[in-house]
């Protein structure tokens, strides 16, 4: 649709400012002064708020405004309070769970990737190297880096970490407004978002406060963006407007977390189907394609490189006799589960009855999520990597929102029954809606105050010998929680995280250890290198068990940590944890189905040497005793309870003495096949006469491998052995010198070409080499090159896949300009009718057909229309037209309001 210029009013000839320019001005070199752009920007910014304030304020509008401020503002304030804004603005280093290790990521992006014009690249800090932000989401990290321009790093990090929590009530409210839910449902949706945030039945699935404090802050950001994006998509499918904005917000959600991407993709497809007719089919498809293209720079490499990731083999739920799908879908106390589910079902049925498409979509999507949780028990097809409970948060959130619909519907039904009418007047609708909002708001407030043990007038008492937290007057205590009820942890967890590393009792010990390792790196007798530290839950005294993952962060990369946070992002992860188990007294062993050699340093030394680990740090007496008994480990430092050992016989680049052999491909999951091969060699090196490789020159021997049936176990990774006898080929001795390790490259010299050289850096297909053939992937997950020159240079470069993916993203950006130029779409009706003829084609009134306003088969038209009465009326705090105009301001160059679209019906 083409923008129209609004004709200027006739100028007043008596007004000197409006007079035509004097032709002599040009001769005199005079020009009319232009309005400065800051002034123009300010006028545009205040135009609509001023118009909103200038509108009449009848009693109905004041009531709705007060309710909106109370529920939306109160929900946002409660979410803000639980994350302790005073601590968020304290300049320290956040800790706690995964969050304490996430600190490294944005800083590495700021210092190493962005200066090279990269959003993803190689990182030597963890797992003997891994591709940073290729499989984990970069968008939240970019936000932290941008804030860090103005704020200290720790504060910038914490602000972004809590952004998803604080904005979820607002985004749920915006979803309700954009999806055409009547007052007070958008306001109640904000409360639904708050209930979800404070739901403490899960702590690692994502979305709520506990999961966010555990480190899933990218998930909560993506969820808020996802709800906003789905609302924009719903509005776009109704009105034909905001196509580009919907695509951008949906893409940002997908780029913020991969699990939320699944929800957004599922929700968008189902919403598209629900709204589909002939014209909306192509319109919705255009939004989906644009969204995919915008996110392609991250999504495409993820999809095509996933075989180089690690599958943690998390067991699905339900697991064990004490677990069930019932427990998964209904995790709250029975009373709350009954209330929430009952009213959610009422809300879904009412949405279907009223043909409210977006309300029906919430119910349909909930059913789809239940189905998906069941179907993904064995993870995602082809890709894998999904733990099926990670889909539950979306079900929980939609159920809270549908519950709010059920509350309002039940109240309206009761009101009609009391008054004995089939249609309630507008004033009664307002009173009923306001009453529901007040009752639900107070109920949520009381429940949360009780759960957080901060209810005014409540206290702990003893009843029948049991501690009880109760509220009431005198001996009358109608509200109580038994002492067995767990205090809400959201508040305490955020306080723990945001007091930072620096506030923990063991911070002095932690800092001394970090300084010791930094000193080792600076000592020419030892130097920089990789460190493996004992894996033990007691490390949590430093703020998180992952605190030592920040060794490279504190030492500017000099001392790398073998263990890192992004477990799935490196194919070397399983080999590290097998090594950590061998060097630790009580390791966590997070990768399932591996054959761990717990507290066996004799085997651990072989693993350390295979991964080129320079230093080992242990603190338990059992681990120290094991380390002291190994001649290859030399004690060089002590710091507090920690012993630091130097590992002998570790070289980053080393010539091979025997030519590798190429193992033929086997059928099945190639990620699993390589894990079997790599782990078989890693843990049984004496059984292999040569190093197995995935590929290599034609001169290398080709062999087959088979599973060793004698060592086969159902719950363990298979051991494979050569089925073809290996014919060892001895290689000439070669000297490697001048090894230089950069951020994303390795250089070295050899005194003889043609002899394979082992590079103990994690393999990834983006590695390229000059002066050699290869690199070839070898066990466990390292590289071999065959020098063709005495100077060899390996570098991590953009692949053809990366360039293609970025090209798709640039195409998506170009499509935004195309949609802007084309303008908005025109639909014959604001409700879909598949195959409906365009207006004027004699196809009948599609709006009447879908809305059900015409009484067919005895249906009550009021039941259908009451839900969908236009929200644009003089009593709403912010009309839908205001919301659309505000959205248009984000996508229009001139900042002017769009042409009047009001057709006299009140619809947009």
N, C-alpha and C positions, 0 to 999 in steps of 0.2 A: 504494500500500500504506500502511495507516494505522500510524503509530507506536504502540507499546504501552508502557505504563508497567510497569516491573519492580516487583513487589510488594516492599514494605519488610519486612525481617525483623522478627519480633516484638520489641518493646522489652523490655529487662530492667528489671523493676520496681525492682530494687535499685540500678540506676544512676541517679543523680540527673540526669545530663545528658539521659537519654532519658525522663524522667518526663513525664507529660502536663502541660500548662501549668496552673498554679494559677488557677482561675476568679477568685480574688480579685485576680490581677495586673491584670486590666482595671480593677477598681475602684480599685486603687492607682496606675493609670496606668503600669504597668510593661509592657515588651514584651521578647520574646526577642531578643537581638542578632542581626542579619542578618550573614551571611558577606560581607565586602567583595568587590566584583567582581574586584579584582586577584587576590585569593586564589583565587576560583573559576576565573578564567582560568588561573592558574598550575597549579592541580590538573588542569585539562583538558589543558594543554600537556604535562604530565609523565606523565599516566596511561598512555598507550600506550607511550612509550619505557621507562617503568619496567616495564610488563608484559613488554615484549620482552626486557629485560635479565634479568628474573626467570625466564624459561623455561630449561629444561635446556640445557646446552651440551655435547652429546656431541661426539666427535671429528669426525664428519661435518659438523656445523654449524660448528665452528671452521674447518675447511678451507674451506668455502664462504664464510664470512665473510672469511677472510684473502684469498681470491682476489678477492672483490668489492671489498674495500678496495684491494687492489693494482692491479687493472685499472681500476676506476672512479675511484678516488682518483688513481692514477698518470696516467690520461688527462687528468683535470681539471687536475692539477698541471702536466702538460706544456703544456696549452693556456694555462694561466695564466702560465707562465714565458715563453712565446714573445711575450707582449704586454708584458712588463716591468712588473710591478706597481709597482715603485718609481717608474717614470716616469709610470704612470697616476696615482699619488698626488702627483705634483709639480704645483704650482700654476702652470701656464702655458697657452698657447693651442695646441691641437693643430693640426697642419698636414699636408701630404702629400696629393697627388691631390685628389679631390673633397672629402675630409674637411676640408681647410683652408678650404673655402668653406661647408661645412655648418654651420660655427660660427655663421653668422648666423641660421639658421632658428629654433632653440629660443629664442634670446634675443629675437627678434621676437615669437614666440608669447607669451613671458613679459611683455614690456613693452607690447605693443600689442593683441594679440588677446584673451588671457584677461581683461584688465581690462574689455573690452567684452563678455564672456561669449561669445566666439567661439572655435571651434576652427579655423576657416578664415576668411579675409577678404582684403582688398586690401593689397598691399604695393608701395610706390613705389620700393623700393630698386633693382630690376633691371628691364631690358627696358621702360623707360617705363611700368612698372606691370604687375603680374600677380596672379592670384588665388592667394594663399599657402595651401598645404596643401589645395588643392582636388583637385589631381591627384598630389600626392606625399603620403607617409604621415605622419600626425601622431602616431601612438602613441609611437614612440621619442622624439620631441621632448617629449611630455608627461612621459615618464619623466625626461628630463634636467631639465626645469623643476622637477619634484617633488624630485629630489635636490639641486638648486641651493638649495632652502630651507635645507638643512643644510650643504652643501659649496660651495666656490668653483666658479664656473661651469666652468672648464676641467677640473677634476677630475670634476665631475658628468658632463660631456660624455664624457670618456674612459671612465668606468666603464660608461656605457650603450653606448658604441661597442664595447667588448670583451665585453659581456654575452652576445651570441650565440655568440662563440667559446668562452668559458669554460663555457657551459651545454650545448653540443651533445653532448658525451659523456654527460652526465647525462640529457639528454632522449632520446638513443638508448637508453640503459640502461632508462629508464622505459618507452619504447615496447616494448622486449623483455619487460619484466615485465608490463605491461598487456595485451600481445598474447599472453600465455601461452606464451612460449618457455622451454623447460627450461634449467636450469643446464647449462653456463656461457654460454649464448647471450646473455642480456642483458649480461653482463659483456664478452663479445666484441663486442657491438654498440657498447659505449662505445669500444672500440679502433677499430672501423670508423668511428665518428664522428671519432676523432682522425686516422686516415689521410686521411679526406676533408679535414679542416682543413688538413693539411700537404701536400695534393696541390698541386703547383706548376705543373701543366700549363696552368692558366688563371689570369687575374688580374683580369678585369672581369666575369665571368659571374655571380659572387655565391656566397656561402656559405663559401668557404675563407678562410684568414687573409689571403692576398694581396688577394683581392677586398675583404675588409672594410677593410683598410688603404688600399685605393684609394678608399674612401668608401662601399662597399656595406654599411655596418654594419646598416642597417635590414633588409637581406636576411638576414643571419645571425641576427638576432633573430627574424625571422619564421620562419626555417627551424627553429630550436630549438622555438619555440612550435608549429609545424606538426607536428613529430614527436611532441611530447607530446600535442597534440590528436588526432592520428590514433590514438595508443595509447588514449586515453580513449574515442574513438569505437568502437574495436574492443572494448574492455571493455564499453561500454554496449550494443553489439549482441549481445554474448554473455549478459550478466547482466540487462539491463534497468535498470541503475543508472548514476548519474552523467550523466544526460542534460543537465542544466543546465551542469555543469562542462565537459563536452565542448564544448557550444555556445559557451561563453564563451571557452575557450582557442582554439578554431578561429577564432572571430571576431577575437580579438586577433592571431592570425597573419595573417589576411587584411588587417587594418587596418595591419599593420606593413610590408607590401610587396606591390605589385600582381602581381609575377611569381610570388611564392610563393603568392598567392591562386589562381593557375591550378593550381599543383601541389596545393594543399589541396583545391580543388574537384574536380579529377580524382581524387585519391586517395580522397576521401570518397565520391564516387559509386561508384567501383569497389569500395570496401570494403563499401558498402551493398549492392551487387549480390551480392558474394560471400557475404554473411551473410543474404541475403534469404530470408524465408519470409513466410507470411501476416501474422503479427503483427509481425515485424521490419520489414516494409515500411513500415507507418505509423509505427512507432517511430523508425526511421532517418530517415524523411521529416520527422518533427517536429523532430529535431535539426538537419537541414539548413535547414529553414525558419527556425528560431530563430537559427541562425548568420547567415543572410542578413539577417534583420531587425536583428540587433544591429549588423551592419556597414553597414547601409543608408545611414546618414547620410553616409558617404564613397563607397560603391560606386555608389549611384544617381546622384548628381551627376556622377561620373566617366563613367558610361555614357551619360548624356544630354547632356553638354556636351563630349564628346571632339572634336567638330568644331572647337572653338575652340583646340585644342592644335596644336603643331607636330610634324609627322612628320619626323624627322631623316633618313629615307630610308636607313637603314643597309643596306648590302648583305648579303644572306643568306650563310650558309655552306652548302656549300662554295663558295669563290670562287677562281677562277683554276685553272690547270692543276696547280699544286702542292698544291692542297687537295682533300679528298675527305671523304665521309661516314665512310670508314674512319678517317681521321685524327681526326675529331670523336668518334667512339664509342670509339676505342682510342688515346688520346693519350700513354700512358705508353711507356717502353721495352718492346720486344717481350716480353721475359721476364715482366715484371710484368703486362702485358696478358693474356698466356696464362694465368698463374696465377690472376689475379683472375677472368677470364671463365670459365675452366674450372670453378673451384670455385663460382662464382655459378650456373652452369647446373646443377651437381650439387645445390646447395641448392634451386633452383627445382623440379627434378624430384623431389627427395626430399619437398618440401613437398606437391606434387601427389600423390605416391604415398601419403604418410601422411594425406592430406586435412587438412593443417594449413592452415586457411583464411587466416590472416594471413600465413603464409609464402608461400602461393600468391599472395596479393594483391601481395606485393612483386615477384614475377616478372611478374605480369600488368601491373602499373603500369609496370614497366620497359619492357615491350614497347610499351605505350601511349605512353610518353614518346619512344621511338625513332620511332614512327609520327608523333607530333606534331611532332617536330623536322623531319621530312621535309615534312609537310603545311603547316607554317607558314613555308616558305621565302619566301613573299610576305606574311608577317605574318599577323595575325589577321583573319578576315573582318569586314567592316564597320568595326571599330574601328581595325585596323592597329596601329602603334606597337610591335610585338613583333619583336625580333631573335631569330631562331630558336635561336642558341646559348645564349640565356639559360635554356633548358630543360634543358641538359645537366647542371648540377650535381645535379639531383634523380636523374637516371639514375646518375651516379657514386656518390652516397651509397647508393642502394638496392643497387647492385652490390656495394659493400663489405660491406653487411649480409648479402646473400645469400651472399657468399664465406665469411663466418663460419659460416653454416649448412652450407655445403659442407664446410668443414674438419671440423666435428663429425660430420657424416654419414659422411664417409670414414673417420674414426677408428673410429666404431662398426662400420662394415662390416668393417674390418680386424680389430677385436677379436673380432667374431663368427666371422670366418674362422679366426683363430688358435685360438680355443677350440672351434671346431667345433660351436657351438650357435646356435639361432635366437633365443634370448632371453637377454640378459645380466642377471645379478643386479644388484640395486640398488647393491651395493658396487662392482662392476666399472664400472657406469655412472658412478659418482662418480669413480672413479680415471681413467677415460678422459676424462671431461669436464675434470677438473682438469689432466690431462696436456696436453690440447689448449690449455687456457687458458694454461698456463705456456709452452708452445712458441710459441704465437702471440704472447703478450705479449713474450717475449724477442726474437723475430724482429722485431716492430715496433720495439722499442727499439733494436736494432742498426741497422736500416735508417735510422731517423730520426737516430740519432747520427752515422751515416756521412754522410747528406745534409747535416746541419748542420755537419759537419766538427768535431765535438766528441767523437768516439769515444775513450774512454780507451785508451791504448796504440797508437793510430793516428798516423801521421805522413806527411808529404809526402816522397816519394823520386823519384828519376829512373829510369825504366825505358825502355830503347831510345830515349833522348833525349827522353822525354816525362814531364812531371810527373804523378805518380800519388799519390793519397791512399789509403793501404792500412793494413790491420791484420793482425797476425800475430805470429809468434815467429821472430826471426832473419830468415833469408831466405825463410821459409815465410809467404806473405802471401795467405791464401785469400780475403780480402775487400778489394776495391780499387775505386776510382773513378778514371777517367782525368782528366787535367787539363782535358779538354774538357767534363767534366760541370760544370754550373753549381751553385755553392753555393746552398743553400736560402736564399731571400730573405725568408721570413716574419719571421724574427727581426730582420733588419736593417731591414726596412720599418717594423715597429712601433716600433723604436728611433728611426728617423728622424722618424716622425710625432709621437711623444710627447715628444721633446726640445723640440718646439714652435717656433713662429715666433721666439721670443726667443733661441733657441740658434743660429740660422743666421748664417753669417758676414756676410751682407748685411742683417742686421736693422736696423743703424743707418741704412743707406740707405733701407730700406723705411719705417721710422718717420719719417724726415725728410720723405719724400714725402707720407706721410699727414698729417703736421703742416702741410705746405705747403698741401695741399688744404683742410684744416680752417680754416687761416687765410684762404684765399680766401672760404670760405663765411661767415666771421665779418666780412669786410671789406664795409662798406656799398656800396663802389664796385663790388663784384662780386656777392657774395651766393651763396646756395645754388643748386644746380642739378644737372643731369645731366652726368656725365663719361664720355667714351669714351677708353679707354687702348689703346695699341698692343698688338696681339695677337702675342706672340712667345714661343718656347720658353725664351728666356733669362730670362723672368720667374720660372722655376723656382728661381732662386738665392735667392728670398725664402722658400722652403719649398714652394711649389707655383706652377705657372703661373697659378693662379686667385687668388693672394694679393690682388690689387687688387679682386676682387669684394667684399672686406670694407670698402671705402671707406665705404659707408653705415653699416656696423656700428661703425666707429671714430669716425665723425663724427655719430652719432645721426641719421642720415638726411639730413643737410644736403647732402652730396655723394653723389648716387646714382651707381651704376655701371650703365652700359648693359648690360654683360655680367654674366650671373649663372649660377648653377649649374643650375637646373631648366629645361633647354633646352626640353623638351616642354610646359612649363606655360604658355607664353605664345605667342599667335599673332604677336607682334612679333619673335620670335627670328630668323627668316630675314633680316629687314630690318636687324637689328643686325649680323649677321655679314657681310652685304654691305657695310655701312658700315665695319666694322672692317677688312675686307680692303682697301678703298680707302685707308684711312689707315695701313696697316701695310706694312712691307717684306716680311714673311714670315708671313702669317696662317695659322691652322690650318684655316679654312674647314670647320667640322665638319658643316654642313647640306649634304648632297650634292645634286647636280643643279641647283644655283643657278649663275647666270651672274656670277661674281665679277669685279670690276674691281680687280685687285690693284695696290696702290701707285699709286693714281691719285687724288690729293687733290682735283683739280678736280671730279671727280664726287663724291668723298667729301663735299665741302662741301654740295652739294645734298642729299645724304642726311642729313647732320647737321642741316641746317635743317628738313628735313621731319619729323625726329623730335624737334625741340626740344632738341638736345644743346648745352649751354652751354660745356663745356670739352673740349679734346682734349689727351691726354697721350701724347707719343711720345719714344722714346729712341734709335732707330737713326739713323745719319746719312742714310740714304736717305729715311726718313720725315720727318726734320727738313727736308731740302731740299725735299721736296714741300710740306710745310706752310708753309714760309717763302715759297713762291711764290704763295700764295693771299691775295688782299687781304682776304678775309672772316675770316681767322685772324690774331689779334694776340697776339704773344708777351707774356705777362704774368708768368710765373714760371719759374725754373729751380731744379731740385733734383737734385743729383748728375748723372746722365746724362740726366735727364728735362727736356724742355721742355713747358711748359703754355701752351696757346693758348686764348684766348677766342673763341667763334664769334659772329659778327655775324648779326643777322637771325633770331634764334630767339625765338619767343614760345610760351608754353604754351597761351595762348588767343588766337586771332586771328580777326577777321572775314574772311569770304570776299568776294572781289570779283566772282566768277562763281558762279552758282547750280549746285550739283552735279547730276549726272544719275544716274538709277537704272538699274543694269544688270540685265537679265532673268536669271533663274536658268537655269543650264545643267545638263544631266544629268550624272550621275557623282558621284564623291567631292566633296562640297561643300567640304571642307577644301582639296583640291587646286585646285578651281575658284577659290576665293577667293585662294589663293596665286598662281595664274596672273594673276588680275586685279590684285592688289595689287602684285606684282613688276613687271608690265608698266607700271603707272603710275609706280612708284617709280623705276625705272631709265630710263624714257622719258617724263618729265613733259612734254617739249616736243611730244609726239605727241598729247597730250590737251588739248582746249580747256576741259574742265571736270573737276572731281574726281569719280571714279566712286564710287557708293554702293550698298549692298545694298538699301536701302529709303529712303523719304522721302515727303514730302507729295505729294498728287495733282498739284500744280502743277509738280513737277519733271519734266523730260523723261525718258521711258523709252527705252532703247536696247538693242540686241543687240550682242554682241561675238563675234568668231570668231578662231580660231587663225591666226596669220600663218605660212603654210606656208613662206614663203621663209626664215624664221628658225627653223624647226623642227629640233630635234636629238633623237635618241633618248634621250640621257642628260642632257637639260637640261629644266628647267621650260618649258612652252610660253609664248610671247609671244602675247597676245591684243590685238586692235585693234578699234576701233568698227566694226561693220558698218552701223550707222545713223549718218548724219551728225549730229554734235553741233551744236545751235543754241545758242551761248553767250547766256546771259541775264545782263547786267551788273547788279550789286547796288549799292544805295545805300551810301555810306561810313558806317561805324559806328565809334564809339570804345568800346574795351573798357578797363575800369579796375578797380582794387581786386581784382586776382586774388589769391586766397588758396588755397593748397594745404594740405590737411590729410592726416591719415593715410589716410582713406578717403572724402574728399570734396573738391570744388573749388567755390569761390564766385567770382563776378565780377559786375560791373555793365556794362550797355550803355546807350548814350544813345538807342537806337532799337530798337524791337521789330520782329519779322518778318523780320529779315535773318539768314541762317544764319551760325553762328559755329563755327569749327574748334577742337576741344579736342584737343591733342596728347597724349592719354593712351590707353593700350591699351584697345581695346574689349573688353567682356565683357557678356553679357546681364543681369547683376545690376546694372549701372549704371542708376539712376533719376534723373529730373530734376524739379525744381520751378521754375516760372517759365519753362518752355520746352517745346517739343515735341521728342520724341526720347528718348534719343540714337540716332542712326542710324550704323551702321557704314560707314566710308568707307576708301578706300585710304590708306596701306597696311594699317593695322589700328587706325585712330584713330576719333574720334567727331565728329559734327556735331550741334548742337542749333539749334533755331529759337526764339529768345526770344519769349515772350508777355508778359514782364514785364521791367522794367529790372534786377531782381535775379534772378540765376540760381544755382541750387544743385544740383550733381550729387552723388550719394552712392551708395556701393556698399552695397546692401541684400540681405537674404535674399530669395530668389525663392520663388515658389510651389513650385518643384521642391525647394528646400532645406527648406522647411517640411514638405513631404510626406515627404522622406527622414528628417528628424528624427522625424516622427510614426511612421514605420515602426520606427525604432530604439526609441522608447518602447514601441511595441507588442511588440517583442522582449523588452524588460525586463519587461513585464507577463507575457509568456509564461513567463519564468523563475519567477515567483511561481505561475503556474498549474501548472507541472510540479512545483514543490515541494509544492503542496497535494495534487496527485494522487498523489504518491509514485512508487515504482518500478514498472516494468512486470513482469508475470509471464509467462515463457515456459515452454511445456511441456517444453523440452529446452534444454540449453546448446549445442546444435548445431542449425543451421537445417534444416528440411525443408519445402520449399514445399508448402503444402496439407496439412501434417500436422494431424491432429485434436488438439484440446486434450486434456490428460491426463484420463482417465476417459471419453472419448468413444468408446472402442473403436477408436481409430485405430492401435493398435499402438505399439511402442517406437520413437519417432522417434530417440532417442539412439542405439540400436543400429544403426538404418539408416544414419545418417550417419557415426558413428564407425567403423563397420566392425568392431566388436568381435566380432560374430558371424561365424564363418568361413563365407563364401559363396564358391562357385566356387574353393575351395582357397586363398583368400587367407590369409596368415599374420596372425592377429589381433595378434600381438606387434608386427609392423612398424607397425601402425596405432596401437596403444595406447601403445607405449613413448614415442612423441613427446608424447602428450597425457596422460601420467600427471599427476595433480594436483600442482601446484607447492607446495601447502600440505602441508608435512610438517615434523616437528620439527627437521630438519637445515638448513633454509634460513635465511639470515641475516635475511631479512624475509619473512614468509609473505605469500601473496596476500591472505589475510584481513586481515592487518595493513595492507596497502596500501589495500584497500577501506575499512577503518575510518578510515584517515587521510584518504582522499578524502571519506568521509561527514562527517567533522568539519568540512569546509569548507562543507557545505551544510545542516547541521542546526543548529537554533536552540539546542537544549539542550546540545549538546556531548557527549551520552551516546552510547555505541555503539549501533548499530541492533539490532533484535531478532535473535536467533540464527537464522542461515539454514542452518546445517549440517544436511544431510539424512542424515548418516551415511556418505556416500560419499566425503567429502573434497572434493567440488565445492562451489563457491559458488553 
